[in-house]
């Protein structure tokens, strides 16, 4: 039986029982355009908490939350993340540090982090929530997590650090645009390690496959050359994910259109790597 440590920064005292210094695979995920959403919509705290309510309550609130894109994005991200972490911790230990619109997740092996990343992507795309991720390998230590709340003040601390944290953030922010799972060079040697990339079994939901980024994208400041192939879904799920991408593309302001163009190009490369026919037109509502 695995013991999973989920550390989520919030209004609870997490104590000091944290991971010791060790090499870990870190997944860093961040919502795209969240700052602009925060500036554009009112902060409706109650709607943002929809994902934390009992499911019966959620059904009555989802339509209202969808009117506020900030609340929809925030609650959808945290609800989907909670589901992905719950599924993962049934199979392996992990540490998750969540704040605002982003999360750091530490796992022992590369395939574990990749499974979480893909599951989260598959949950967010149909909800039209854009996210980019970076995966890296290196040192990691979670030192202390605490919250001290009094009547008129609050003091929250998340003390964690390591080269894997720095590298995962560097991969996600390297300058490559779009909804991607970007691989830091520190992870590449792990892909040939049977412990980090074992033979696919029933317990693994997704294969650990990667493709090259475009030649232009490879000229980035972090040396990221590869990304995870996350486009392996059932036909129904694939159609929903593609529609979610196209809907985001259609409503994106001109300054953000490139995010969706390069995402569609990346998905096309993933499909080709899987032996499927190239898409001749990427800005299309349905797939052939």
Secondary structure, DSSP 8 states (H G I E B T S, - for coil): ---------SSS---S----SEEEEEEEEEETTHHHHHHHS---HHHHTGGGS-HHHHHHHHHHHHHSHHHHHHHHHHHHHHHHHHHHTTTS--EEEEETTEEEEEESSHHHHHHHHHHHHHHHHTTT--EEEEEEEEEEEEEEEEEEE-SS-EEEEEEEE-HHHHHHHHHHTSS--SS-EEE-HHHHGGGG-TTTS----TT-SS---EEE--TTTTS-TT---EEE------HHHHHHHHHHHHHHHHH--GGGHHHHHHHHHHHHHHHHHTT----S-SS-SS--
